[in-house]
């Protein structure tokens, strides 16, 4: 009998196939394992690390030859984790304590993974899966456990968590879809699936127990529906949807190289939000015109010590070069109580979103901030780089940043290192910055509005609290007024204004922002085609008319409904 459950659709598309349960449980192997003395166990761990490194290098080379550069880059990150000296030291310590190589390896990987899981930023919390994947790979080698093998035909991978290496190591044509009990839209499994356009649904929780190995299922990555053991009637219905899906994909592919320009000739620059330089290639496939937000925190999170100027320079340069002359906006580190770094020794805080974070740390810790500024300045030689500072609330902060930029230039000149003059802007994500935007505009080259925090600070709504999630509304009149004030301040000063928060990926919001005079929108790459389509379907004059009407309205829910009514509904899937 068919049963339908619903999760969160994160990669659009419909897939039909037999389930292959993924994510090996090693408990039985661990129980049967008989360790030798501690010295022998240490040697086994060292041999396993070397062997896994060799296997990863072979897989990375194969993926690169196949043109799958993004997946190769993800496994390259895994290789770095495997060879991380801090991981090796932790493994050695755990084996000394427990006396078992595989157990010590898993405990060491889990300990480091827990540091990432404590972070409220979803992107970084998702890296915990990668660390556990690396640990399991090394432990499997010690235990002699083989990788899962595929039967003939397409399968739908299903698991509470699926190791990124499992998906990366399987041929694309054999994976019809992916189902995750937990996970997030920013996990590397999802990133790999997105690069291969594999429909994916996650967040089904304990309902994953309803799905058995070998079950036929249909998954709808747009709605998040999973049909277990479908009837003939349900199969026929979804076959029709698959035909529609194919036509929509072709339609969006045709938009890739077209500009986001209104019917009356007003152009908006559409760029992408990325976490690492390896995200750029994927963004370009969706028609991104550069990077509007490079979250540099990952450079810091991926290191066991403060990353050097040279380490940062290499990461920023790679992203800037990939943008091919288009802008690459690098946000200085947004680290704080919600994104703990052991080597910074920051005390836990009751309210980290209002605490010691981002620019507040950077201005205190010149040993962190100056190397980052210098790395960004140097990366500017390889394209069009820009530096953006987060969590600004006052002019004095920007003046201090400017002095540090000048100091960085002097140091680089003294060291004989070349650098470029780059644009320096701010992320407008606090109500204070929006209110004093006329003052701030005199000191910066651009504004980029970070709506994720701006909305929660303006409305006093924790965006992670499900109980009050209904109050978190980008169309709230208070939010719209702050955004309009910010854009107007930029226009009056002659600097550009963009947006890098999630609001930028909403096609209806994009029309209102167009009416306000915004010039750039940065978003998750798969959202670009639908925003572009909306912009190309209207005139700037029409956008201004809608804005004028909306700014007279009193309720956010009413504004959202009005925009849908005036512009029609969209059929685009929920995207990562």
DOMINU-504269 format. One record per residue (C-alpha): residue number from 1; residue in one letter; x negated, y negated, z. Coordinates in nm, 2 decimals, m for minus. Layout:
N
n|res|x|y|z
NUM|A|X|Y|Z
...
END
This chain:
576
n|res|x|y|z
1|X|0.00|0.00|0.00
2|X|m0.13|m0.34|m0.10
3|X|m0.22|m0.59|0.17
4|X|m0.32|m0.96|0.12
5|X|m0.55|m1.15|0.36
6|X|m0.68|m1.50|0.33
7|X|m1.02|m1.64|0.40
8|X|m1.20|m1.95|0.27
9|X|m1.27|m1.96|m0.10
10|X|m1.61|m2.11|m0.15
11|X|m1.69|m2.02|m0.51
12|X|m1.41|m2.03|m0.76
13|X|m1.32|m1.74|m0.98
14|X|m1.12|m1.42|m0.97
15|X|m1.28|m1.08|m0.94
16|X|m1.15|m0.72|m0.95
17|X|m1.37|m0.43|m0.84
18|X|m1.45|m0.15|m0.59
19|X|m1.59|m0.25|m0.25
20|X|m1.94|m0.17|m0.15
21|X|m2.00|m0.23|0.22
22|X|m2.33|m0.41|0.27
23|X|m2.54|m0.50|0.57
24|X|m2.71|m0.19|0.71
25|X|m2.67|m0.11|1.08
26|X|m3.01|0.00|1.21
27|X|m2.88|0.12|1.56
28|X|m2.90|0.49|1.47
29|X|m3.25|0.46|1.32
30|X|m3.37|0.27|1.62
31|X|m3.23|0.53|1.86
32|X|m3.41|0.81|1.67
33|X|m3.74|0.62|1.65
34|X|m4.03|0.74|1.87
35|X|m4.29|0.47|1.92
36|X|m4.66|0.54|1.97
37|X|m4.89|0.34|2.19
38|X|m4.87|m0.04|2.18
39|X|m5.19|m0.07|1.96
40|X|m5.04|0.17|1.70
41|X|m4.71|m0.02|1.70
42|X|m4.89|m0.34|1.64
43|X|m5.07|m0.19|1.34
44|X|m4.73|m0.06|1.21
45|X|m4.59|m0.41|1.23
46|X|m4.89|m0.57|1.06
47|X|m4.87|m0.30|0.78
48|X|m4.50|m0.36|0.74
49|X|m4.55|m0.74|0.71
50|X|m4.81|m0.69|0.44
51|X|m4.59|m0.44|0.25
52|X|m4.28|m0.66|0.27
53|X|m4.48|m0.96|0.15
54|X|m4.60|m0.75|m0.15
55|X|m4.24|m0.64|m0.23
56|X|m4.11|m1.00|m0.21
57|X|m4.39|m1.12|m0.44
58|X|m4.29|m0.86|m0.70
59|X|m3.92|m0.95|m0.68
60|X|m4.00|m1.32|m0.70
61|X|m4.21|m1.27|m1.01
62|X|m3.93|m1.07|m1.17
63|X|m3.67|m1.33|m1.09
64|X|m3.89|m1.61|m1.23
65|X|m3.94|m1.41|m1.55
66|X|m3.57|m1.37|m1.58
67|X|m3.52|m1.75|m1.54
68|X|m3.36|m1.71|m1.20
69|X|m3.57|m1.99|m1.05
70|X|m3.34|m2.08|m0.76
71|X|m3.31|m1.72|m0.64
72|X|m3.69|m1.68|m0.67
73|X|m3.73|m2.00|m0.46
74|X|m3.50|m1.85|m0.19
75|X|m3.70|m1.54|m0.17
76|X|m4.02|m1.75|m0.17
77|X|m3.88|m1.91|0.15
78|X|m3.83|m1.56|0.29
79|X|m4.19|m1.47|0.20
80|X|m4.31|m1.78|0.39
81|X|m4.10|m1.67|0.69
82|X|m4.25|m1.32|0.68
83|X|m4.60|m1.47|0.68
84|X|m4.53|m1.74|0.93
85|X|m4.80|m1.73|1.20
86|X|m4.54|m1.82|1.47
87|X|m4.33|m1.52|1.36
88|X|m4.63|m1.29|1.37
89|X|m4.73|m1.41|1.72
90|X|m4.37|m1.37|1.84
91|X|m4.36|m1.02|1.70
92|X|m4.69|m0.93|1.87
93|X|m4.56|m1.06|2.20
94|X|m4.23|m0.87|2.17
95|X|m4.41|m0.55|2.09
96|X|m4.63|m0.59|2.39
97|X|m4.32|m0.62|2.60
98|X|m4.09|m0.35|2.46
99|X|m4.35|m0.11|2.31
100|X|m4.16|m0.06|1.99
101|X|m4.26|m0.21|1.65
102|X|m3.91|m0.22|1.49
103|X|m3.74|m0.33|1.81
104|X|m4.00|m0.61|1.87
105|X|m3.97|m0.73|1.51
106|X|m3.59|m0.76|1.53
107|X|m3.61|m0.93|1.87
108|X|m3.86|m1.18|1.74
109|X|m3.65|m1.26|1.43
110|X|m3.33|m1.29|1.64
111|X|m3.50|m1.53|1.89
112|X|m3.60|m1.77|1.61
113|X|m3.26|m1.73|1.45
114|X|m3.09|m1.84|1.77
115|X|m3.27|m2.17|1.75
116|X|m3.11|m2.24|1.42
117|X|m2.76|m2.12|1.53
118|X|m2.76|m2.38|1.81
119|X|m2.75|m2.66|1.55
120|X|m2.42|m2.82|1.47
121|X|m2.53|m2.89|1.11
122|X|m2.39|m2.61|0.91
123|X|m2.67|m2.61|0.65
124|X|m2.94|m2.54|0.91
125|X|m2.73|m2.30|1.12
126|X|m2.69|m2.09|0.80
127|X|m3.07|m2.03|0.79
128|X|m3.03|m1.80|1.09
129|X|m2.91|m1.53|0.85
130|X|m3.23|m1.56|0.65
131|X|m3.44|m1.51|0.96
132|X|m3.25|m1.20|1.06
133|X|m3.27|m1.08|0.70
134|X|m3.65|m1.11|0.71
135|X|m3.66|m0.93|1.04
136|X|m3.45|m0.64|0.91
137|X|m3.66|m0.60|0.60
138|X|m3.98|m0.57|0.81
139|X|m3.81|m0.33|1.06
140|X|m3.66|m0.12|0.78
141|X|m4.01|m0.07|0.64
142|X|m4.14|0.06|0.98
143|X|m3.83|0.29|1.02
144|X|m3.86|0.42|0.66
145|X|m3.51|0.31|0.57
146|X|m3.45|0.27|0.20
147|X|m3.26|m0.03|0.04
148|X|m2.90|0.04|m0.05
149|X|m2.85|0.18|m0.40
150|X|m2.58|0.08|m0.65
151|X|m2.35|0.32|m0.83
152|X|m2.26|0.26|m1.19
153|X|m2.01|m0.02|m1.26
154|X|m1.93|m0.35|m1.09
155|X|m1.88|m0.38|m0.72
156|X|m1.75|m0.63|m0.47
157|X|m2.00|m0.67|m0.19
158|X|m1.84|m0.69|0.15
159|X|m1.99|m0.74|0.50
160|X|m1.97|m0.94|0.82
161|X|m2.31|m1.09|0.70
162|X|m2.49|m0.99|0.39
163|X|m2.86|m1.04|0.37
164|X|m2.96|m1.28|0.09
165|X|m3.23|m1.04|m0.02
166|X|m2.96|m0.77|m0.10
167|X|m2.78|m1.00|m0.34
168|X|m3.09|m1.15|m0.49
169|X|m3.23|m0.80|m0.56
170|X|m2.92|m0.67|m0.74
171|X|m2.84|m0.73|m1.11
172|X|m2.59|m1.00|m1.17
173|X|m2.38|m0.79|m1.40
174|X|m2.31|m0.53|m1.13
175|X|m2.18|m0.78|m0.87
176|X|m1.82|m0.88|m0.94
177|X|m1.76|m1.07|m0.61
178|X|m1.87|m1.12|m0.25
179|X|m1.66|m1.11|0.07
180|X|m1.81|m1.23|0.40
181|X|m1.65|m1.18|0.74
182|X|m1.84|m1.49|0.87
183|X|m2.11|m1.69|0.71
184|X|m2.09|m2.05|0.57
185|X|m2.07|m2.23|0.24
186|X|m2.44|m2.33|0.28
187|X|m2.58|m1.98|0.35
188|X|m2.84|m1.85|0.10
189|X|m2.60|m1.56|0.01
190|X|m2.35|m1.82|m0.11
191|X|m2.62|m2.03|m0.28
192|X|m2.74|m1.72|m0.47
193|X|m2.38|m1.62|m0.56
194|X|m2.31|m1.98|m0.68
195|X|m2.61|m1.97|m0.90
196|X|m2.47|m1.66|m1.06
197|X|m2.11|m1.78|m1.06
198|X|m2.00|m1.49|m0.85
199|X|m1.65|m1.55|m0.69
200|X|m1.69|m1.56|m0.31
201|X|m1.46|m1.56|m0.01
202|X|m1.58|m1.59|0.35
203|X|m1.44|m1.64|0.70
204|X|m1.19|m1.35|0.72
205|X|m1.31|m1.26|1.07
206|X|m1.20|m0.94|1.22
207|X|m0.97|m0.87|0.92
208|X|m1.28|m0.74|0.75
209|X|m1.20|m0.41|0.93
210|X|m0.90|m0.37|0.69
211|X|m1.14|m0.33|0.40
212|X|m1.29|0.02|0.35
213|X|m1.59|0.13|0.14
214|X|m1.46|0.21|m0.21
215|X|m1.13|0.02|m0.18
216|X|m1.02|m0.16|m0.50
217|X|m0.97|m0.53|m0.42
218|X|m0.89|m0.85|m0.60
219|X|m1.05|m1.17|m0.47
220|X|m0.95|m1.52|m0.56
221|X|m1.24|m1.76|m0.48
222|X|m1.01|m2.06|m0.55
223|X|m0.75|m1.99|m0.29
224|X|m0.94|m1.75|m0.06
225|X|m0.70|m1.46|m0.12
226|X|m0.81|m1.10|m0.10
227|X|m0.57|m0.84|m0.22
228|X|m0.66|m0.49|m0.09
229|X|m0.55|m0.19|m0.29
230|X|m0.34|m0.40|m0.54
231|X|m0.03|m0.27|m0.73
232|X|0.00|m0.26|m1.11
233|X|0.21|m0.58|m1.10
234|X|m0.05|m0.76|m0.89
235|X|m0.33|m0.65|m1.13
236|X|m0.13|m0.79|m1.43
237|X|m0.07|m1.12|m1.25
238|X|m0.44|m1.17|m1.18
239|X|m0.54|m1.07|m1.54
240|X|m0.34|m1.37|m1.65
241|X|m0.52|m1.59|m1.40
242|X|m0.86|m1.46|m1.52
243|X|m0.77|m1.57|m1.87
244|X|m0.69|m1.92|m1.74
245|X|m1.01|m1.92|m1.54
246|X|m1.22|m1.85|m1.85
247|X|m1.06|m2.15|m2.03
248|X|m1.11|m2.38|m1.74
249|X|m1.48|m2.28|m1.71
250|X|m1.53|m2.36|m2.08
251|X|m1.36|m2.69|m2.03
252|X|m1.58|m2.80|m1.75
253|X|m1.89|m2.67|m1.93
254|X|m1.81|m2.91|m2.21
255|X|m1.81|m3.20|m1.96
256|X|m2.17|m3.13|m1.84
257|X|m2.36|m3.37|m2.06
258|X|m2.09|m3.63|m2.09
259|X|m2.12|m3.95|m1.88
260|X|m1.88|m4.03|m1.60
261|X|m1.73|m4.34|m1.77
262|X|m1.38|m4.47|m1.75
263|X|m1.16|m4.53|m2.05
264|X|m1.24|m4.90|m2.04
265|X|m1.62|m4.84|m2.03
266|X|m1.71|m4.86|m1.65
267|X|m1.98|m4.60|m1.57
268|X|m2.03|m4.43|m1.24
269|X|m2.35|m4.24|m1.16
270|X|m2.28|m3.88|m1.03
271|X|m2.56|m3.73|m0.83
272|X|m2.60|m3.43|m0.60
273|X|m2.65|m3.37|m0.23
274|X|m2.93|m3.11|m0.17
275|X|m3.11|m2.95|0.12
276|X|m3.44|m2.85|m0.05
277|X|m3.61|m2.92|m0.38
278|X|m3.50|m2.57|m0.50
279|X|m3.14|m2.70|m0.50
280|X|m3.21|m2.95|m0.78
281|X|m3.21|m2.69|m1.07
282|X|m2.86|m2.57|m0.97
283|X|m2.73|m2.93|m0.94
284|X|m2.85|m3.01|m1.30
285|X|m2.64|m2.72|m1.44
286|X|m2.33|m2.91|m1.32
287|X|m2.44|m3.23|m1.48
288|X|m2.59|m3.41|m1.18
289|X|m2.77|m3.73|m1.28
290|X|m3.02|m3.71|m1.00
291|X|m3.01|m3.66|m0.62
292|X|m2.82|m3.90|m0.40
293|X|m2.91|m3.72|m0.08
294|X|m3.21|m3.51|m0.01
295|X|m3.18|m3.39|0.35
296|X|m3.54|m3.39|0.45
297|X|m3.46|m3.22|0.79
298|X|m3.51|m2.89|0.62
299|X|m3.88|m2.97|0.57
300|X|m3.90|m3.01|0.95
301|X|m3.68|m2.72|1.04
302|X|m3.89|m2.49|0.82
303|X|m4.20|m2.56|1.02
304|X|m4.32|m2.44|1.36
305|X|m4.52|m2.76|1.41
306|X|m4.48|m3.12|1.28
307|X|m4.51|m3.09|0.90
308|X|m4.81|m3.28|0.77
309|X|m4.79|m3.56|0.52
310|X|m4.93|m3.33|0.26
311|X|m4.66|m3.06|0.33
312|X|m4.39|m3.32|0.30
313|X|m4.54|m3.48|m0.01
314|X|m4.53|m3.14|m0.20
315|X|m4.16|m3.09|m0.11
316|X|m4.06|m3.44|m0.21
317|X|m4.27|m3.45|m0.52
318|X|m4.11|m3.12|m0.64
319|X|m3.76|m3.27|m0.61
320|X|m3.85|m3.60|m0.76
321|X|m4.02|m3.43|m1.06
322|X|m3.72|m3.21|m1.12
323|X|m3.49|m3.51|m1.14
324|X|m3.67|m3.61|m1.46
325|X|m3.67|m3.98|m1.41
326|X|m3.33|m4.00|m1.25
327|X|m3.31|m4.12|m0.89
328|X|m3.40|m3.90|m0.60
329|X|m3.28|m4.05|m0.27
330|X|m3.47|m3.89|0.02
331|X|m3.31|m3.94|0.36
332|X|m3.56|m3.96|0.65
333|X|m3.52|m3.69|0.90
334|X|m3.18|m3.68|1.07
335|X|m3.30|m3.47|1.37
336|X|m3.14|m3.49|1.72
337|X|m2.98|m3.31|2.01
338|X|m2.76|m3.12|1.77
339|X|m3.06|m3.01|1.56
340|X|m3.32|m2.91|1.82
341|X|m3.68|m2.88|1.72
342|X|m3.89|m2.70|1.99
343|X|m4.20|m2.89|1.91
344|X|m4.03|m3.23|1.97
345|X|m3.93|m3.14|2.33
346|X|m3.60|m3.33|2.31
347|X|m3.38|m3.28|2.61
348|X|m3.03|m3.13|2.54
349|X|m2.76|m3.40|2.54
350|X|m2.39|m3.38|2.63
351|X|m2.30|m3.59|2.32
352|X|m2.58|m3.55|2.06
353|X|m2.38|m3.73|1.79
354|X|m2.41|m4.05|2.00
355|X|m2.75|m3.97|2.14
356|X|m3.12|m3.96|2.06
357|X|m3.12|m3.88|1.69
358|X|m3.22|m3.98|1.34
359|X|m3.37|m4.33|1.31
360|X|m3.38|m4.37|1.69
361|X|m3.64|m4.09|1.71
362|X|m3.82|m4.21|1.40
363|X|m3.87|m4.56|1.54
364|X|m4.00|m4.41|1.87
365|X|m4.22|m4.14|1.71
366|X|m4.46|m4.31|1.46
367|X|m4.65|m3.98|1.45
368|X|m4.34|m3.83|1.28
369|X|m4.22|m4.13|1.08
370|X|m4.54|m4.27|0.93
371|X|m4.64|m3.95|0.76
372|X|m4.29|m3.91|0.62
373|X|m4.29|m4.26|0.48
374|X|m4.63|m4.21|0.33
375|X|m4.52|m3.88|0.17
376|X|m4.22|m4.04|0.01
377|X|m4.42|m4.34|m0.12
378|X|m4.67|m4.09|m0.28
379|X|m4.39|m3.88|m0.43
380|X|m4.25|m4.20|m0.60
381|X|m4.54|m4.18|m0.85
382|X|m4.37|m3.87|m1.01
383|X|m4.03|m4.02|m1.08
384|X|m3.77|m4.25|m0.93
385|X|m3.78|m4.19|m0.56
386|X|m3.59|m4.39|m0.29
387|X|m3.60|m4.37|0.09
388|X|m3.28|m4.39|0.29
389|X|m3.27|m4.42|0.67
390|X|m2.97|m4.28|0.87
391|X|m2.78|m4.40|1.18
392|X|m2.85|m4.77|1.14
393|X|m2.66|m5.01|1.37
394|X|m2.86|m5.34|1.35
395|X|m3.08|m5.57|1.14
396|X|m3.36|m5.53|1.39
397|X|m3.39|m5.16|1.31
398|X|m3.43|m5.23|0.94
399|X|m3.69|m5.50|1.01
400|X|m3.89|m5.24|1.21
401|X|m3.86|m4.99|0.93
402|X|m3.99|m5.25|0.68
403|X|m4.29|m5.31|0.90
404|X|m4.37|m4.94|0.91
405|X|m4.33|m4.91|0.53
406|X|m4.59|m5.19|0.49
407|X|m4.82|m5.02|0.75
408|X|m4.79|m4.69|0.55
409|X|m4.89|m4.87|0.23
410|X|m5.20|m5.02|0.40
411|X|m5.30|m4.68|0.54
412|X|m5.26|m4.51|0.20
413|X|m5.46|m4.78|0.03
414|X|m5.74|m4.74|0.30
415|X|m5.73|m4.36|0.24
416|X|m5.76|m4.41|m0.14
417|X|m5.42|m4.25|m0.21
418|X|m5.20|m4.38|m0.48
419|X|m4.83|m4.47|m0.41
420|X|m4.53|m4.63|m0.58
421|X|m4.31|m4.92|m0.47
422|X|m3.98|m4.75|m0.40
423|X|m3.63|m4.86|m0.31
424|X|m3.55|m4.86|0.06
425|X|m3.19|m4.83|0.17
426|X|m2.97|m4.73|0.45
427|X|m2.70|m4.47|0.51
428|X|m2.39|m4.66|0.63
429|X|m2.24|m4.41|0.86
430|X|m2.17|m4.61|1.18
431|X|m1.88|m4.87|1.21
432|X|m2.15|m5.11|1.33
433|X|m2.34|m5.09|1.00
434|X|m2.02|m5.13|0.80
435|X|m1.91|m5.43|1.00
436|X|m2.24|m5.61|0.97
437|X|m2.31|m5.49|0.62
438|X|m2.32|m5.86|0.49
439|X|m2.62|m5.91|0.72
440|X|m2.78|m5.58|0.65
441|X|m2.75|m5.63|0.27
442|X|m3.02|m5.90|0.28
443|X|m3.28|m5.65|0.40
444|X|m3.23|m5.34|0.18
445|X|m3.21|m5.23|m0.18
446|X|m2.90|m5.02|m0.15
447|X|m2.62|m4.88|0.07
448|X|m2.51|m4.52|0.07
449|X|m2.20|m4.46|0.27
450|X|m2.20|m4.14|0.48
451|X|m1.84|m4.08|0.53
452|X|m1.87|m3.76|0.74
453|X|m1.99|m3.95|1.04
454|X|m1.83|m4.28|0.95
455|X|m1.49|m4.13|0.97
456|X|m1.54|m3.95|1.30
457|X|m1.69|m4.25|1.46
458|X|m1.43|m4.49|1.33
459|X|m1.13|m4.26|1.43
460|X|m1.29|m4.12|1.74
461|X|m1.23|m3.77|1.60
462|X|m1.48|m3.49|1.64
463|X|m1.49|m3.34|1.29
464|X|m1.57|m3.00|1.43
465|X|m1.27|m2.99|1.66
466|X|m0.99|m2.78|1.51
467|X|m0.73|m2.91|1.76
468|X|m0.75|m3.27|1.62
469|X|m0.87|m3.19|1.27
470|X|m0.54|m3.33|1.13
471|X|m0.65|m3.68|1.25
472|X|m0.97|m3.67|1.04
473|X|m0.85|m3.84|0.73
474|X|m1.07|m4.03|0.48
475|X|m0.76|m4.22|0.36
476|X|m0.70|m4.37|0.70
477|X|m0.66|m4.75|0.64
478|X|m0.93|m4.83|0.90
479|X|m1.18|m4.61|0.71
480|X|m1.09|m4.76|0.37
481|X|m1.13|m5.11|0.50
482|X|m1.48|m5.04|0.63
483|X|m1.58|m4.88|0.31
484|X|m1.44|m5.17|0.10
485|X|m1.62|m5.42|0.32
486|X|m1.95|m5.23|0.27
487|X|m1.91|m5.21|m0.11
488|X|m1.81|m5.58|m0.13
489|X|m2.12|m5.68|0.08
490|X|m2.34|m5.49|m0.16
491|X|m2.19|m5.65|m0.47
492|X|m2.21|m6.00|m0.33
493|X|m2.58|m5.94|m0.26
494|X|m2.65|m5.78|m0.59
495|X|m2.76|m5.44|m0.46
496|X|m2.60|m5.10|m0.55
497|X|m2.36|m4.91|m0.33
498|X|m2.31|m4.54|m0.34
499|X|m2.15|m4.27|m0.12
500|X|m2.30|m3.94|m0.01
501|X|m2.04|m3.81|0.23
502|X|m1.78|m3.54|0.15
503|X|m1.52|m3.81|0.06
504|X|m1.73|m3.86|m0.27
505|X|m1.63|m3.51|m0.39
506|X|m1.25|m3.59|m0.37
507|X|m1.13|m3.70|m0.72
508|X|m0.85|m3.91|m0.58
509|X|m1.08|m4.09|m0.34
510|X|m1.32|m4.14|m0.63
511|X|m1.06|m4.35|m0.81
512|X|m1.01|m4.58|m0.51
513|X|m1.39|m4.61|m0.47
514|X|m1.41|m4.70|m0.84
515|X|m1.15|m4.97|m0.77
516|X|m1.36|m5.10|m0.49
517|X|m1.66|m5.13|m0.72
518|X|m1.88|m4.84|m0.61
519|X|m2.15|m4.75|m0.86
520|X|m2.28|m4.41|m0.75
521|X|m2.12|m4.10|m0.59
522|X|m2.33|m3.81|m0.45
523|X|m2.17|m3.47|m0.37
524|X|m2.21|m3.09|m0.37
525|X|m2.30|m3.01|m0.72
526|X|m1.99|m2.79|m0.81
527|X|m1.76|m3.08|m0.73
528|X|m1.92|m3.30|m1.01
529|X|m1.72|m3.17|m1.31
530|X|m1.38|m3.24|m1.15
531|X|m1.48|m3.58|m1.02
532|X|m1.62|m3.66|m1.37
533|X|m1.30|m3.55|m1.53
534|X|m1.09|m3.77|m1.31
535|X|m1.31|m4.08|m1.37
536|X|m1.29|m4.02|m1.75
537|X|m0.91|m4.00|m1.73
538|X|m0.85|m4.35|m1.59
539|X|m0.94|m4.71|m1.66
540|X|m1.12|m4.93|m1.40
541|X|m0.82|m5.16|m1.43
542|X|m0.58|m4.88|m1.33
543|X|m0.81|m4.79|m1.04
544|X|m0.80|m5.15|m0.92
545|X|m0.42|m5.15|m0.94
546|X|m0.39|m4.84|m0.73
547|X|m0.64|m4.98|m0.48
548|X|m0.44|m5.30|m0.44
549|X|m0.13|m5.10|m0.37
550|X|m0.30|m4.86|m0.13
551|X|m0.45|m5.14|0.08
552|X|m0.10|m5.26|0.16
553|X|0.00|m4.92|0.29
554|X|m0.01|m4.83|0.66
555|X|m0.06|m4.45|0.69
556|X|m0.34|m4.23|0.57
557|X|m0.11|m3.93|0.49
558|X|0.11|m4.16|0.29
559|X|m0.19|m4.29|0.09
560|X|m0.31|m3.94|0.01
561|X|0.04|m3.84|m0.11
562|X|0.07|m4.16|m0.32
563|X|m0.26|m4.09|m0.50
564|X|m0.16|m3.73|m0.58
565|X|0.17|m3.86|m0.71
566|X|0.02|m4.13|m0.93
567|X|m0.27|m3.92|m1.07
568|X|m0.12|m3.57|m1.08
569|X|m0.24|m3.26|m0.91
570|X|m0.57|m3.08|m0.98
571|X|m0.61|m2.71|m1.04
572|X|m0.98|m2.71|m0.95
573|X|m1.09|m2.45|m0.70
574|X|m1.23|m2.52|m0.36
575|X|m1.60|m2.55|m0.41
576|X|m1.91|m2.52|m0.19
END
